[in-house]
Amino acid sequence: MSSNPVQLIRPRRFGDDRGWFVESWNRDRFAALGIRCEFVQDNHSMSAAVGTLRGLHFQRPPHAQAKLVRCLRGRIFDVAVDLRKGSPTYGHWVGATLTGEGGEQLFVPVGFAHGFVTLEPGSEVAYKTSAAYAPDCDAGIRWDDPTIGVEWPLPAHGPTLSAKDQRQPALAGFDTPFAYDGRPLQPLGEALVP
Ligand SMILES: Cc1cn([C@H]2C[C@H](O)[C@@H](COP(=O)(O)OP(=O)(O)O[C@H]3O[C@H](C)C(=O)[C@H](O)[C@H]3O)O2)c(=O)[nH]c1=O
């Protein structure tokens, strides 16, 4: 089981002359990798333009969310940022390219902000959350915060952002409600789900 709180996994695909089949979620198989969550909501978004950037988002307690993210169509660069008080990797980020063709998934636990930028037009993202949408607890950190320094792969014209994401606050001065669990953020490997 990985000691990394954020995990990149790739469920096994069974190909044949019709195409392929994958178990995109299996409680027991994913638990064996340390992904133990009772998910209560499925989300699905489509972003028309390359460079659509959604993030960096999280929900505050008592509605904080863990997320299991995958790309259904196209390609995205998916990012998680450590927001846990006292973490030696506070404000550090990891990112991975998730593709519809590869079926990679990123697990983002409670205590991390999440965001992605699209690398192809019409990219579609589906993700499970461990808590339901709670608008009053919806929060974020600005995507381009220099103290985080996410290296977003952006098109020449820059990102396409929602009005909300154009005015997210900086990390400095953020009073995080999230506790550190003793597991520092580490570079992502990739675990194959058998
Ligand atoms: C997240 C959410 C949104 N909505 C409604 C609220 C708005 O009317 C509309 C778009 O919401 P928003 O602009 O917050 O959507 P995104 O910018 O894609 O936000 C998400 O993007 C990043 C990547 C995340 O990780 C979060 O899950 C989430 O914040 O959907 C709902 O009805 N339920 C929901 O769970």
The ligand as an SDF file (V2000), in Angstrom:
LIG
                    3D

 35 37  0  0  0  0  0  0  0  0999 V2000
  -18.8410   21.0510   -8.1040 C   0  0  0  0  0  0  0  0  0  0  0  0
  -20.3300   21.1350   -8.2930 C   0  0  0  0  0  0  0  0  0  0  0  0
  -20.9200   22.1620   -9.0030 C   0  0  0  0  0  0  0  0  0  0  0  0
  -22.2740   22.2100   -9.1480 N   0  0  0  0  0  0  0  0  0  0  0  0
  -22.8430   23.3070   -9.9470 C   0  0  0  0  0  0  0  0  0  0  0  0
  -22.5190   24.6960   -9.4220 C   0  0  0  0  0  0  0  0  0  0  0  0
  -22.4190   25.5350  -10.6670 C   0  0  0  0  0  0  0  0  0  0  0  0
  -23.6920   26.0160  -11.0430 O   0  0  0  0  0  0  0  0  0  0  0  0
  -21.9470   24.5580  -11.7460 C   0  0  0  0  0  0  0  0  0  0  0  0
  -20.4600   24.6610  -12.0440 C   0  0  0  0  0  0  0  0  0  0  0  0
  -19.7640   24.6100  -10.7960 O   0  0  0  0  0  0  0  0  0  0  0  0
  -18.2470   24.9850  -10.7260 P   0  0  0  0  0  0  0  0  0  0  0  0
  -17.9630   26.1800  -11.5880 O   0  0  0  0  0  0  0  0  0  0  0  0
  -17.8470   25.0390   -9.2740 O   0  0  0  0  0  0  0  0  0  0  0  0
  -17.5830   23.7000  -11.4200 O   0  0  0  0  0  0  0  0  0  0  0  0
  -16.0240   23.4180  -11.5430 P   0  0  0  0  0  0  0  0  0  0  0  0
  -15.2470   24.6720  -11.7940 O   0  0  0  0  0  0  0  0  0  0  0  0
  -15.8950   22.2980  -12.5030 O   0  0  0  0  0  0  0  0  0  0  0  0
  -15.6250   22.9320  -10.0820 O   0  0  0  0  0  0  0  0  0  0  0  0
  -15.1400   21.6220   -9.8170 C   0  0  0  0  0  0  0  0  0  0  0  0
  -13.8690   21.5730  -10.3740 O   0  0  0  0  0  0  0  0  0  0  0  0
  -12.7950   21.0910   -9.6340 C   0  0  0  0  0  0  0  0  0  0  0  0
  -11.8360   20.4180  -10.5810 C   0  0  0  0  0  0  0  0  0  0  0  0
  -13.1010   20.2600   -8.4730 C   0  0  0  0  0  0  0  0  0  0  0  0
  -12.2820   19.4600   -8.0220 O   0  0  0  0  0  0  0  0  0  0  0  0
  -14.3850   20.4390   -7.7810 C   0  0  0  0  0  0  0  0  0  0  0  0
  -15.0620   19.1930   -7.7100 O   0  0  0  0  0  0  0  0  0  0  0  0
  -15.2800   21.4250   -8.3470 C   0  0  0  0  0  0  0  0  0  0  0  0
  -14.9910   22.6240   -7.6570 O   0  0  0  0  0  0  0  0  0  0  0  0
  -22.2330   23.2470  -11.2440 O   0  0  0  0  0  0  0  0  0  0  0  0
  -23.1090   21.2670   -8.5970 C   0  0  0  0  0  0  0  0  0  0  0  0
  -24.3490   21.3240   -8.7370 O   0  0  0  0  0  0  0  0  0  0  0  0
  -22.5390   20.2330   -7.8830 N   0  0  0  0  0  0  0  0  0  0  0  0
  -21.1940   20.1350   -7.7060 C   0  0  0  0  0  0  0  0  0  0  0  0
  -20.7240   19.1670   -7.0480 O   0  0  0  0  0  0  0  0  0  0  0  0
  1  2  1  0
  2  3  2  0
  2 34  1  0
  3  4  1  0
  4  5  1  0
  4 31  1  0
  5  6  1  0
  5 30  1  0
  6  7  1  0
  7  8  1  0
  7  9  1  0
  9 10  1  0
  9 30  1  0
 10 11  1  0
 11 12  1  0
 12 13  2  0
 12 14  1  0
 12 15  1  0
 15 16  1  0
 16 17  2  0
 16 18  1  0
 16 19  1  0
 19 20  1  0
 20 21  1  0
 20 28  1  0
 21 22  1  0
 22 23  1  0
 22 24  1  0
 24 25  2  0
 24 26  1  0
 26 27  1  0
 26 28  1  0
 28 29  1  0
 31 32  2  0
 31 33  1  0
 33 34  1  0
 34 35  2  0
M  END
$$$$
